[in-house]
C-alpha cells in the first residue's frame, strides 16, 4: 500500500453550476444563439439539480443550473489526459432545448475529449468553456492516479531492399 493517501477514495463526482447566455447573431432568421457561458464548481452541500435561475451580471443575462455534475471514470483516462495536454483545457457541455423549453438545459457535463467527441459524432450540441484552475488541478491529480499514457514504440517496418526480403517465384508461384 502506498504511503501517500489517495485523493479519490470517495465518489468521483464533482458538483458544478452551468450557465447559458444568448449571443447575438447577424441573421435574417434568428436574433440570437444560445451558448454555454461558464461552468463553475458548486460548493453548496445541498446542491440538488436546480434551475434555470436567471442572473444579471455586468448587464448580461445568464441562466444558471446549479447542482449539475461531472462524473469521472477511470476508463475515460485517455480523454482526460488529452484534454489536460491540449493548449487550453476545457469543460464540455452537451445541451438540449426542446420546443417548450425557454432556455437550454445541460444534459451531460464532461472533461473528457473522447466523450465529447462521441457526442459530437452523433450530432449532439456540445459547447466548451475554459476549465477553472481549481478543477484543472483536481483533474491532473485524478488522471495521474488512474491513467498512464502508453509509451510510443517505433514500428519496425520490412525493408524491401534487405537481402532476401523480396523473392520471386517462391513456393506456390509459377
VOGU-3710 file (C-alpha; in Angstrom, 3 decimals, decimal comma):
1> xxxxxxxxxx> 0,000/0,000/0,000  1,247/3,490/-0,869  2,363/5,890/1,868  0,587/8,692/0,004  -3,146/8,849/0,826  -5,446/8,626/-2,164  -7,376/11,772/-3,007  -10,076/9,700/-4,678  -11,235/7,103/-2,165  -14,728/8,646/-2,234
11> xxxxxxxxxx> -17,064/9,207/-5,141  -15,612/10,741/-8,261  -18,389/13,227/-8,855  -17,897/16,979/-8,996  -20,843/19,296/-8,440  -20,926/22,215/-10,864  -23,098/25,127/-11,931  -23,674/25,576/-15,666  -24,619/28,988/-17,100  -26,049/29,793/-20,522
21> xxxxxxxxxx> -26,345/33,116/-22,341  -27,801/34,442/-25,556  -25,254/35,506/-28,143  -26,481/37,990/-30,765  -26,038/36,881/-34,378  -26,418/38,551/-37,747  -29,133/36,530/-39,429  -32,479/37,196/-41,023  -33,981/34,124/-39,329  -32,850/34,483/-35,694
31> xxxxxxxxxx> -31,674/37,287/-33,431  -29,515/35,182/-31,123  -27,981/31,775/-30,446  -27,619/30,043/-27,115  -24,170/29,173/-25,818  -22,669/27,848/-22,632  -21,239/30,836/-20,746  -19,414/29,097/-17,897  -19,062/26,041/-15,696  -18,026/26,673/-12,091
41> xxxxxxxxxx> -17,576/24,433/-9,060  -20,758/24,274/-6,968  -19,683/24,364/-3,318  -23,155/24,003/-1,783  -23,609/20,822/0,234  -27,327/20,508/-0,601  -26,838/21,043/-4,288  -29,609/19,064/-5,884  -30,268/19,988/-9,507  -31,920/23,408/-9,669
51> xxxxxxxxxx> -32,584/25,852/-12,413  -32,695/27,673/-14,517  -32,175/30,715/-12,320  -31,937/33,991/-14,228  -28,980/36,138/-13,174  -27,786/39,515/-14,378  -24,039/40,124/-14,285  -22,425/43,194/-15,841  -25,530/43,898/-17,895  -25,613/40,369/-19,342
61> xxxxxxxxxx> -28,489/38,000/-18,617  -27,461/34,430/-17,799  -29,481/31,366/-16,936  -27,793/29,119/-14,395  -28,382/25,490/-13,470  -26,979/24,572/-10,040  -26,357/21,037/-8,828  -25,230/19,578/-12,142  -22,331/17,136/-12,009  -19,227/15,889/-13,763
71> xxxxxxxxxx> -18,718/12,159/-13,296  -15,155/10,880/-13,567  -14,496/7,319/-14,730  -11,095/5,601/-14,816  -11,978/4,242/-18,276  -12,013/7,828/-19,623  -8,404/8,469/-18,508  -7,100/8,945/-22,041  -9,758/11,589/-22,757  -8,848/13,462/-19,560
81> xxxxxxxxxx> -5,148/13,245/-20,419  -5,757/14,567/-23,948  -7,787/17,478/-22,548  -5,126/18,367/-19,951  -2,377/18,266/-22,583  -4,231/20,498/-25,032  -3,305/24,185/-25,339  -6,467/25,199/-23,408  -8,083/22,547/-21,155  -11,850/22,921/-21,139
91> xxxxxxxxxx> -15,146/21,558/-19,890  -17,630/20,218/-22,423  -21,374/20,714/-22,008  -23,835/18,734/-24,100  -27,161/20,551/-24,003  -30,606/20,304/-25,498  -33,503/22,636/-25,977  -36,934/21,176/-26,510  -39,773/23,167/-28,102  -41,341/24,027/-24,744
101> xxxxxxxxxx> -38,045/24,961/-23,024  -37,456/28,698/-22,590  -33,696/28,105/-22,169  -31,350/25,203/-22,954  -30,771/22,540/-20,316  -27,485/20,745/-19,693  -27,644/17,001/-20,275  -24,005/15,904/-19,848  -21,041/17,824/-18,447  -17,657/16,173/-19,030
111> xxxxxxxxxx> -13,926/16,866/-19,071  -13,101/14,000/-21,478  -12,109/14,824/-25,054  -13,132/11,343/-26,135  -16,585/11,513/-24,562  -17,224/14,957/-26,083  -16,082/13,630/-29,461  -18,533/10,735/-29,268  -21,382/13,158/-28,502  -20,403/15,371/-31,450
121> xxxxxxxxxx> -20,193/12,316/-33,724  -23,880/11,546/-33,125  -24,922/15,158/-33,754  -25,457/16,406/-30,192  -24,929/20,085/-29,432  -21,701/20,387/-27,420  -20,093/23,632/-26,242  -16,775/24,008/-24,486  -15,760/26,571/-21,885  -12,400/27,163/-20,202
131> xxxxxxxxxx> -11,713/24,890/-17,239  -11,306/26,759/-13,922  -7,857/26,308/-12,337  -9,232/24,514/-9,259  -10,975/21,857/-11,351  -7,928/21,524/-13,608  -5,694/20,805/-10,599  -8,122/18,141/-9,362  -8,290/16,584/-12,831  -4,479/16,476/-13,038
141> xxxxxxxxxx> -4,370/14,539/-9,752  -7,218/12,206/-10,782  -5,643/11,482/-14,168  -2,228/10,813/-12,606  -3,849/8,305/-10,242  -5,911/6,500/-12,909  -4,144/6,770/-16,266  -0,691/6,142/-17,642  -0,215/7,051/-21,314  1,121/4,255/-23,474
151> xxxxxxxxxx> 4,792/4,501/-24,322  5,200/5,109/-28,021  7,128/2,359/-29,719  8,866/2,596/-33,026  7,274/0,340/-35,568  9,771/-1,873/-37,312  8,898/-1,972/-40,964  10,019/-4,506/-43,508  12,930/-3,255/-45,556  12,145/-4,093/-49,191
161> xxxxxxxxxx> 15,791/-3,669/-50,133  17,172/-6,004/-47,484  18,885/-9,056/-48,927  16,328/-11,839/-49,342  13,296/-9,732/-48,430  11,863/-9,838/-51,925  11,735/-13,152/-53,679  10,143/-14,028/-56,918  8,971/-17,465/-57,770  8,898/-18,888/-54,236
171> xxxx> 6,796/-21,892/-53,243  3,452/-21,955/-54,999  4,496/-19,438/-57,656  4,961/-20,129/-61,297
//
